[in-house]
Amino acid sequence: MAGSISWIYVAPVKGFALSSRDEVQLGPSGVADDRRFHLIGDNGRLLNGKQLAPLVQIAPTWVEESRFLSLRFPNGEEVAGVIELGETVATNFYGRREVEGRVVEGPWAEAISQFVGRPLRLVQPVEPGAGRDRRPASVSLLSAASLERLRLEGELDERPDARRFRMLFGIEGTEAHEEDAWIGRRLRIGDAVVDVQGNVGRCIVTSRNPDTGARTIPTLDILAEYRHGVRTTEALPFGVWGSVVEPGRVRLSDPVEPQ
């Protein structure tokens, strides 16, 4: 069944607030400014919203061409300017791979560290797209019908905010979890074509309010109950990921059509 794009969310900094878009250009590594930065602790360990829930309250703006980065904090404070890169570091991403990056110099890390109450460093991966959870994943998709199914199964008063799941594209007009059937197939999304390769396994971040970081919905318990035993590529599957095989522009309301 064909659907259409109902939301586009990009995260310039991993774990920070999402940026809503009307359109994006999909290249070989996905959206160029998606997951363009990540955080590490003073021991070099990757840190994100799993460990530091308040990060979602920081709204980033990143302009790749001018290398301009702005971080707006919930009190209205803004730290902004053209970034400069320092030492090279390698960050372990979930025991799957090492991501080479360079530490961002300047006021951003200090401001973030003061906000969360622990020393952090801001890192930009050398390779665009390397900061995503999965490789060669460059696109993620979730249907509105799957969100509604989660609401029904969890007996929730309203449909969960899609931002909880931090997916690039939302899809209207399909059945609940129809995206599972796309694994191993290609999708035409707007002007682009994507090879769908697996499910996205969910984590504790999905239980948190996307504006505050407070835990408000037991999403993992709900998924464990009604998605238990579903044949999939990951535990607690909700949504799918894939890689771009034909670059192109994707806009809100564009068709999503299995090939």
C-alpha positions in Angstrom: 0.0 0.0 0.0 1.3 3.5 -0.9 1.5 6.2 1.8 2.7 9.7 2.1 5.3 11.7 4.2 3.6 13.2 7.2 6.7 14.5 9.1 10.4 15.1 8.6 12.6 15.3 11.7 16.3 15.9 11.7 18.7 15.9 14.7 21.8 18.0 14.0 23.2 17.0 17.5 22.6 13.5 18.7 20.3 13.4 21.7 19.2 17.1 21.4 15.9 18.5 20.2 14.7 17.5 16.8 14.3 20.0 14.0 11.1 19.8 11.9 11.6 20.2 8.1 9.2 20.7 5.1 11.7 19.1 2.8 15.2 17.5 2.8 17.7 16.3 0.2 18.6 12.6 0.6 22.2 11.9 -0.5 24.3 8.7 -0.2 24.7 9.3 3.6 21.1 10.5 4.1 20.4 14.1 5.2 23.7 16.0 5.4 23.1 17.7 8.7 21.4 14.8 10.5 23.4 13.4 13.6 26.3 15.7 12.5 27.6 16.0 16.1 27.6 13.8 19.2 28.8 14.1 22.8 31.5 12.2 24.8 32.3 12.2 28.5 35.7 12.9 29.9 36.5 9.2 29.6 35.7 9.3 25.8 32.5 7.4 26.1 29.5 8.2 23.8 26.7 9.9 25.7 23.2 10.8 24.6 19.6 11.0 25.8 19.7 7.6 27.3 22.1 8.8 30.0 21.4 12.6 29.9 17.6 13.1 29.4 17.7 17.0 29.7 19.7 17.2 26.4 16.4 17.1 24.5 15.7 20.6 25.8 18.6 22.1 23.8 17.6 23.2 20.3 20.4 23.1 17.8 20.8 24.8 14.4 23.6 23.7 12.1 24.5 25.2 8.7 26.9 22.9 6.9 28.0 25.3 4.3 29.1 28.1 6.7 29.9 25.7 9.6 27.7 27.8 11.9 26.4 26.1 15.0 23.8 27.5 17.4 22.5 25.9 20.6 19.5 27.5 22.3 18.9 26.5 25.9 15.5 26.4 27.6 16.2 29.6 29.6 16.6 31.4 26.3 20.4 31.5 26.3 22.1 31.0 23.0 25.6 29.9 22.2 26.4 30.4 18.5 29.2 30.9 16.0 31.4 29.3 13.4 33.0 26.2 14.8 36.7 25.3 14.8 37.9 21.7 15.2 40.6 20.4 17.5 42.1 17.1 18.4 41.1 13.8 16.7 39.2 11.2 18.8 37.7 7.8 18.1 34.3 7.1 19.7 32.9 3.6 20.2 29.3 3.4 19.0 27.6 0.7 21.0 30.4 -1.8 20.6 29.7 -2.0 16.8 32.3 0.3 15.4 34.7 3.2 16.0 33.7 6.6 14.7 36.6 9.0 13.9 35.8 12.6 14.8 37.3 15.9 15.9 36.6 17.8 19.1 34.7 21.1 18.6 36.6 23.9 20.2 34.9 27.0 21.7 32.0 27.7 24.1 29.6 25.0 23.1 30.9 22.1 25.3 31.2 24.3 28.4 27.6 25.5 28.0 26.3 22.0 27.6 28.4 20.7 30.5 27.1 23.4 32.8 23.5 22.6 31.7 23.7 18.9 32.5 26.2 19.1 35.4 29.0 17.0 34.1 32.0 17.6 31.8 31.3 16.8 28.2 33.0 17.3 24.8 31.3 18.0 21.6 32.5 16.0 18.6 31.9 16.2 14.8 32.5 12.9 12.9 34.9 13.3 10.1 32.6 11.4 7.7 29.0 12.8 7.3 26.5 10.2 8.4 28.9 8.3 10.6 27.2 9.5 13.7 24.0 7.5 13.2 23.3 4.4 15.4 23.5 2.0 12.5 25.6 1.8 9.3 24.8 1.8 6.4 21.5 3.2 7.8 20.8 6.7 6.5 17.0 6.8 6.6 14.4 5.8 9.2 10.6 5.5 8.8 7.6 5.0 11.1 4.0 5.0 10.3 1.3 7.0 12.0 -0.8 3.8 12.1 1.9 2.1 14.2 1.8 5.0 16.7 -2.0 4.6 16.9 -1.6 0.8 17.5 0.8 1.6 20.3 -1.8 3.9 21.8 -4.5 1.3 21.7 -2.3 -1.5 23.1 -1.1 0.7 25.9 -4.6 2.1 26.6 -3.1 5.6 26.3 -5.3 8.7 26.3 -3.7 10.1 23.1 -1.3 9.0 20.4 2.3 9.3 21.5 4.2 12.2 20.1 6.2 10.9 17.1 9.3 12.8 18.3 9.7 10.2 21.0 11.0 7.8 18.4 13.4 10.2 16.7 12.7 8.9 13.1 13.5 10.9 10.0 10.2 10.2 8.2 6.7 9.6 9.3 4.1 8.0 7.0 0.4 8.4 6.7 -2.0 6.1 4.8 -0.7 2.7 5.6 -1.7 -0.1 8.0 -0.1 -0.5 11.5 3.4 -2.0 11.2 3.0 -2.3 7.4 6.6 -1.0 7.3 7.8 -4.4 8.6 6.8 -5.9 5.2 9.1 -3.4 3.5 12.3 -5.0 4.9 14.2 -6.4 2.0 12.4 -4.2 -0.5 13.0 -0.8 -2.1 10.8 2.3 -1.5 10.4 5.3 -3.7 10.2 8.3 -1.3 9.6 11.5 -3.1 12.4 11.7 -5.7 14.6 9.2 -3.8 14.8 5.4 -3.6 15.7 3.7 -0.3 16.6 0.1 0.4 14.9 -1.0 3.6 17.1 -3.3 5.6 15.8 -3.8 9.1 13.7 -2.8 12.0 14.7 -0.2 14.6 14.9 -1.7 18.1 13.7 0.7 20.7 15.4 2.1 23.9 14.5 4.0 27.1 14.5 7.3 25.2 11.1 6.5 23.7 9.5 6.6 27.2 10.5 10.2 27.7 8.6 13.4 26.9 10.4 14.9 23.9 10.2 18.4 25.3 11.4 17.8 28.9 13.1 14.4 28.9 10.8 13.2 31.8 9.6 9.5 31.6 5.9 9.6 31.0 4.9 6.5 28.9 6.1 2.9 29.5 6.7 2.4 25.8 9.2 -0.5 26.2 6.7 -2.4 28.4 3.9 -1.9 25.9 6.2 -3.1 23.0 7.4 -6.0 25.0 3.8 -7.1 25.5 2.3 -6.8 22.1 5.4 -7.1 19.8 6.9 -10.1 21.7 7.8 -12.9 19.3 7.5 -10.7 16.1 10.1 -12.0 13.7 12.5 -9.1 13.2 16.1 -7.9 13.0 16.1 -6.4 16.5 14.4 -6.6 19.8 11.3 -4.4 20.6 10.9 -3.4 16.9 9.1 -0.2 16.0 9.8 1.3 12.6 12.4 0.5 10.0 15.7 1.8 8.7 17.3 1.7 5.3 20.0 3.2 3.0 19.7 5.6 0.1 20.3 3.9 -3.3 19.0 6.8 -5.5 19.5 10.4 -4.0 16.7 12.9 -4.3 14.5 15.5 -2.7 11.8 14.5 -0.2 9.0 16.8 0.8 6.0 16.7 3.1 3.1 14.9 1.5 5.4 13.2 -1.1 4.3 9.6 -1.9 5.9 6.5 -0.3 5.6 3.6 -2.7 7.1 0.1 -2.4 8.9 -1.0 -5.6 
